[in-house]
Amino acid sequence: MSARFRPASRRRSTGRAISVWLIALLVALVATVQIRSQAEVERSLVGTDTTSLAFLIDDLHRANDSLQAEAADLQARQATLRSGTSGAADQVLTDEASRLRAIEGLVPVHGPGVVIVVDATGLTALDLQDAINNLTAGGGEATAVNDHRVVVGVAVEQTGSGVAIDGVVVNPPWTITTIGDASRLAEVADLMTNALRADRRVRQATYRVEADVAIRSVISARPFVYALGS
């Protein structure tokens, strides 16, 4: 009787050994990936000064907090829309429409922010785009340069006559107005102006924080050309 059951016992032992081997292989694979990822991160941070690392960590914390706040806001809107109360739902949709129009630059906006003035010769469209990107990454929600609204999709280009925003040349000095978290924007503006002052092309670079910055310039709504309703 024992001889009959020996092959089944061997099969179970073999299957168990294969399972253990597969688990060990997966553990080794995960460990290898984790070690390589950690090494890659460490290599990317080599040479980064402590101040930059502090800003990176601070930006990461702020981004996480912002995502949590946005998730909570979206859940609240969802609950309002599901409540079945027409008045509350209409208000949510109206607020969202107003927010989107502000994002698209279709309406004037105001709020706390910073005003940066850069007096320089020889700065390029890339320099201006970098400044705008830094302010946006620092929490900027609306931006204008020399009273020209800048939003996603608006081209900042280098032309024969100078730097152009949406086809219109903006001659220096540049007045960059940004609305957003004033404290965060002040930090970014301070770093930017310090770096600009070290540039030989820059005669002067200053910034000021204001409790109520007004951006009155707007962008004309562009009609859809290719995306047609079906």
C-alpha angles and dihedrals in degrees: 000000000000091000091058094055096044095086092051089049090051091050091052091049091049092049090048091050092050091050091050090048092050092049091049090049092051091048090050091048093050091047091050093050091047093049092048092047091050091048091049091051091048091050091050090053096049109118094015111132122233093250092057091046090052090052091047092052092045091050090050092052091047091048091051091048090048092051092049091050091048091049091051091048092051091049090051091050091048091051090050093050091049093048091083093228104136095201094053092044092050090051092051091050092046092051091048092050090051091049092051092048089053092049091050090050094241096129135041114260138192138187143114118322148110137285117212122193118197120185109189145128124224099025112141138214088264090059091051093045090051090052092050092047092050092052092047091050088049092060102278111160100179130019138184131180117205088342093309113124115232120202136149109300096027109120122232104196141172112237135174089261095048139271113347130197112205089341096312118111114234109202121203141295091069118209107199112193118191131178121205143081099354096205094051093043090050090057091050093045091050092053092044096050092046090053092046093051088059090057113096091217092061120086096180138358121182139157138194133195117229130190093217118026116182123210108186100168116101138187121240112244110256116222119232111256104176104019103077126175115258 
